[in-house]
Every structure is written in structure tokens, then in C-alpha cells.
Amino acid sequence: MALIGRLFAIFFGFFAACFVAGMVAVVALLFPEMTDVSLRDMNGDVIDVLVGFGFLLVSGFALVPALFLILITEAFSIRTILAYAILGGLAGLCSYLAFIPFDPATMTFDGIIRRHLEIMVGSGILGGVVYWVIAGRNAGVWRGEPSSRPPPPAAPPGR
């Protein structure tokens, strides 16, 4: 029963992390001239549609790397925020490199734009932190923790 509850926490955490990462990526990529976060002149419906597409895009491309990383963190009960930030950055990197053509002759990626790479890695880091807040702090709890206390000593035979 604890495993089923844990799966719900993992799915909710993944979707929330993808939503935040998609929102960061869309705002940073489409509005680079914004120096402050005031969206007064923007149509709210346009922002909603863009964030929705960003969520779908990020969740689609980050699904396989994120599931692999979630399995690792659950298997080894990794619960530190730094690990989730680093692994989220790796998932963002993998998601970005999925868009870039790879030249097998030279073993390089052609057309990497540094700013876009930084945005995707940054949104992955933020997504990893959001996932940690929702589900990562309790990674591996569903298995049950072994008792850290030794068993009580046996009673003396005379009593």
C-alpha cells in the first residue's frame, strides 16, 4: 500500500517539476528582453497556451531521462537536494540534446546554442528542486527503513 502512495507522489512530483521547468523554459526562450517578471502588457491567454505547450514539450522529452533518474534515486534512497538539482540539470541537458542533430562522423553535436543550453539546464535544475520538494525528500521510504537500534538485551534467566 505504501508503494501505491509513493507512485502517486512520484507522478505528481514529476508533473509539477515538468510544469515549472516548462514555464521557465518558455518564458526564458520567448521573452529574452524581459529584465523583470512583470507581464502587464501580455495577454494572459497567450501565456497560458505557451506554458501548456512548454509543459507538454518538457514532459515529453524529459520522461525517459527523468524516469531513469527517479529509479536510481528510489533504489539507493538518495534524498539530498543537491543530488536532485544535479540530476535535474542532467535531464535538462538530455532534453536539449534530443533537439540537436548529432554528426556521427565527427562525434559532435551540430548547432548548439549556448544560451538555449543554459536555459534548458537551468530549468532542469529548478525542476529537480521542485521534484525534491514534492517527492524526493522521501525517496526509498516505501521499502521501510531498517531499525538502527539494536534489539533490547534478553532478560536474565532468574526472573
SENU-6163 format. One record per residue (C-alpha): residue number from 1; residue in one letter; x, y, z. Coordinates in steps of 0.1 Angstrom, whole numbers, plus 5000, padded with zeros to 4 digits. Example, Ala and Ser with C-alpha at 12.3 -4.5 7.8 and 13.67 -1.06 7.14 Angstrom:
# residues 2
PT   pos   code     xx     yy     zz
PT     1      A   5123   4955   5078
PT     2      S   5137   4989   5071
This chain:
# residues 159
PT   pos   code     xx     yy     zz
PT     1      M   5000   5000   5000
PT     2      A   5029   5024   5007
PT     3      L   5042   5017   4972
PT     4      I   5010   5028   4956
PT     5      G   5010   5061   4976
PT     6      R   5047   5066   4967
PT     7      L   5039   5061   4930
PT     8      F   5012   5089   4932
PT     9      A   5038   5112   4949
PT    10      I   5063   5104   4921
PT    11      F   5038   5111   4893
PT    12      F   5026   5143   4910
PT    13      G   5062   5154   4916
PT    14      F   5072   5147   4880
PT    15      F   5043   5166   4866
PT    16      A   5048   5196   4889
PT    17      A   5085   5196   4880
PT    18      C   5077   5195   4843
PT    19      F   5053   5223   4847
PT    20      V   5078   5245   4864
PT    21      A   5106   5236   4840
PT    22      G   5084   5242   4810
PT    23      M   5073   5276   4824
PT    24      V   5109   5286   4830
PT    25      A   5120   5274   4795
PT    26      V   5091   5291   4777
PT    27      V   5094   5325   4794
PT    28      A   5132   5325   4791
PT    29      L   5133   5314   4754
PT    30      L   5104   5335   4741
PT    31      F   5109   5367   4761
PT    32      P   5147   5373   4764
PT    33      E   5143   5410   4766
PT    34      M   5124   5408   4798
PT    35      T   5145   5420   4827
PT    36      D   5118   5419   4853
PT    37      V   5089   5395   4857
PT    38      S   5061   5420   4851
PT    39      L   5038   5406   4824
PT    40      R   5014   5436   4824
PT    41      D   5013   5440   4787
PT    42      M   5010   5404   4779
PT    43      N   4977   5386   4771
PT    44      G   4970   5361   4798
PT    45      D   4956   5336   4774
PT    46      V   4987   5336   4753
PT    47      I   5009   5329   4784
PT    48      D   4986   5300   4794
PT    49      V   4989   5284   4760
PT    50      L   5026   5289   4758
PT    51      V   5031   5274   4793
PT    52      G   5008   5245   4784
PT    53      F   5029   5237   4753
PT    54      G   5061   5241   4773
PT    55      F   5048   5216   4798
PT    56      L   5039   5191   4771
PT    57      L   5073   5196   4754
PT    58      V   5094   5193   4785
PT    59      S   5074   5164   4799
PT    60      G   5076   5145   4766
PT    61      F   5114   5149   4762
PT    62      A   5123   5146   4799
PT    63      L   5102   5115   4805
PT    64      V   5128   5088   4798
PT    65      P   5158   5105   4815
PT    66      A   5136   5115   4844
PT    67      L   5122   5080   4849
PT    68      F   5157   5066   4848
PT    69      L   5169   5091   4874
PT    70      I   5139   5085   4896
PT    71      L   5146   5048   4896
PT    72      I   5182   5054   4907
PT    73      T   5172   5078   4935
PT    74      E   5144   5054   4947
PT    75      A   5167   5024   4946
PT    76      F   5195   5040   4965
PT    77      S   5173   5062   4988
PT    78      I   5190   5094   4976
PT    79      R   5174   5123   4995
PT    80      T   5197   5152   4992
PT    81      I   5186   5184   4974
PT    82      L   5220   5188   4957
PT    83      A   5216   5153   4940
PT    84      Y   5182   5162   4926
PT    85      A   5194   5196   4913
PT    86      I   5224   5179   4896
PT    87      L   5202   5151   4882
PT    88      G   5176   5176   4871
PT    89      G   5203   5195   4852
PT    90      L   5213   5163   4835
PT    91      A   5177   5156   4825
PT    92      G   5175   5192   4811
PT    93      L   5208   5186   4792
PT    94      C   5195   5153   4777
PT    95      S   5162   5170   4768
PT    96      Y   5181   5198   4750
PT    97      L   5205   5174   4732
PT    98      A   5175   5155   4719
PT    99      F   5167   5185   4697
PT   100      I   5202   5189   4683
PT   101      P   5214   5169   4653
PT   102      F   5243   5147   4660
PT   103      D   5271   5141   4634
PT   104      P   5285   5106   4639
PT   105      A   5314   5112   4616
PT   106      T   5329   5140   4638
PT   107      M   5312   5127   4670
PT   108      T   5298   5162   4678
PT   109      F   5265   5179   4681
PT   110      D   5259   5205   4653
PT   111      G   5242   5237   4661
PT   112      I   5244   5240   4699
PT   113      I   5233   5275   4710
PT   114      R   5248   5282   4744
PT   115      R   5220   5303   4757
PT   116      H   5194   5277   4749
PT   117      L   5216   5250   4765
PT   118      E   5219   5271   4797
PT   119      I   5181   5277   4798
PT   120      M   5173   5240   4795
PT   121      V   5199   5230   4821
PT   122      G   5187   5258   4844
PT   123      S   5150   5247   4840
PT   124      G   5161   5211   4847
PT   125      I   5178   5222   4879
PT   126      L   5147   5240   4890
PT   127      G   5125   5210   4880
PT   128      G   5148   5188   4901
PT   129      V   5144   5210   4931
PT   130      V   5106   5211   4927
PT   131      Y   5106   5173   4924
PT   132      W   5127   5170   4956
PT   133      V   5102   5193   4975
PT   134      I   5073   5171   4965
PT   135      A   5086   5135   4963
PT   136      G   5124   5134   4966
PT   137      R   5127   5141   5003
PT   138      N   5112   5107   5010
PT   139      A   5129   5086   4984
PT   140      G   5130   5049   4993
PT   141      V   5107   5053   5023
PT   142      W   5082   5028   5009
PT   143      R   5107   4999   5014
PT   144      G   5108   5006   5052
PT   145      E   5139   5016   5070
PT   146      P   5159   4990   5089
PT   147      S   5159   4996   5126
PT   148      S   5190   5015   5136
PT   149      R   5187   5004   5173
PT   150      P   5199   4971   5185
PT   151      P   5174   4948   5199
PT   152      P   5169   4950   5237
PT   153      P   5190   4926   5258
PT   154      A   5174   4894   5269
PT   155      A   5161   4892   5304
PT   156      P   5183   4874   5330
PT   157      P   5173   4837   5335
PT   158      G   5164   4842   5372
PT   159      R   5134   4865   5366
